[in-house]
Amino acid sequence: MTTFDDRERAFETKFARDEEMAFRVIARRNKLLGQWAAGLMKLTPEEADAYSKAVVQADFEEAGDEDVVRKLFGDLTAAGVEIEEADVRKAIEDHMVEARRQLMESK
């Protein structure tokens, strides 16, 4: 029974670590997306930092990426940036790869 309990604890620990890493990757991705969008909107460094944090916060509104897409697309459009929703979705994919790479390098 001890072996089974040890395996169960190991799987639970791995699951918790994987979930934490997934959360960190998405948070990093959202920060990078905020910086990307801030650059397109020509925000100052201080405004860009605040905007990146706002994008990270926007992801807590609902499950999935739709809340982030809405925020980015809405803000970019409101700022007069000519962009398609598909471009925002592509940026999300690209920045996900970059966020994962950055976190793997920092280990």
C-alpha positions in Angstrom: 0.0 0.0 0.0 2.9 2.4 0.7 4.1 2.2 -2.9 0.7 3.1 -4.2 0.5 6.0 -1.8 3.9 7.2 -2.8 3.0 7.0 -6.5 -0.3 8.9 -5.8 1.6 11.7 -4.0 4.1 11.9 -6.8 1.4 12.2 -9.4 -0.4 14.9 -7.3 2.9 16.8 -6.9 3.6 16.6 -10.7 0.1 17.8 -11.5 0.4 20.8 -9.1 3.8 21.7 -10.6 2.4 21.4 -14.2 -0.6 23.6 -13.3 1.6 26.2 -11.7 3.9 26.3 -14.8 0.9 26.6 -17.1 -0.4 29.6 -15.0 3.1 31.2 -15.1 3.4 30.7 -18.9 0.0 32.3 -19.5 0.7 35.2 -17.2 4.0 35.8 -18.9 2.3 35.6 -22.3 -0.2 38.2 -21.3 2.5 40.5 -20.0 4.3 40.1 -23.4 1.0 40.7 -25.2 0.5 43.9 -23.2 3.9 45.1 -24.1 3.3 44.3 -27.8 0.0 46.1 -27.9 1.4 49.1 -25.9 4.1 49.4 -28.6 1.5 49.4 -31.3 -0.5 52.1 -29.4 2.7 54.1 -28.8 2.3 54.2 -25.1 5.0 55.6 -22.8 7.1 53.1 -20.8 5.1 53.8 -17.7 1.8 53.4 -19.5 3.1 50.3 -21.2 3.9 48.7 -17.8 0.4 49.6 -16.5 -1.2 48.3 -19.6 0.7 45.0 -19.4 -0.6 44.5 -15.9 -4.2 45.3 -17.1 -3.9 42.6 -19.8 -2.8 40.1 -17.2 -5.8 41.1 -15.0 -8.2 40.8 -17.9 -7.4 37.1 -18.2 -9.1 36.5 -14.9 -12.6 37.5 -16.2 -13.4 34.2 -17.8 -11.8 30.9 -18.7 -9.9 30.8 -22.0 -8.4 33.5 -24.1 -11.5 35.3 -25.3 -11.3 37.9 -22.5 -7.8 38.8 -23.5 -8.7 38.9 -27.2 -11.6 41.3 -26.5 -9.4 43.6 -24.4 -6.5 43.7 -26.8 -8.6 44.0 -29.9 -10.9 46.6 -28.3 -8.1 48.7 -27.0 -6.1 48.6 -30.2 -9.1 49.5 -32.3 -10.0 52.3 -29.9 -6.5 53.7 -30.2 -6.8 53.8 -33.9 -4.5 50.9 -34.7 -5.5 49.1 -37.9 -5.6 45.5 -36.9 -7.7 42.4 -37.5 -8.9 40.1 -34.7 -7.0 37.3 -36.5 -3.8 39.3 -36.0 -4.4 39.5 -32.3 -5.0 35.7 -32.1 -1.8 35.1 -34.0 0.1 37.4 -31.6 -1.4 35.3 -28.7 0.1 32.1 -30.3 3.4 33.7 -31.0 3.8 35.2 -27.5 2.8 31.9 -25.9 5.8 30.3 -27.5 8.0 33.1 -26.4 6.7 33.0 -22.8 7.3 29.3 -22.6 10.8 29.8 -24.0 11.6 32.5 -21.5 10.4 30.5 -18.5 12.3 27.4 -19.6 15.5 29.5 -19.9 15.0 30.9 -16.4 15.0 27.5 -14.8 
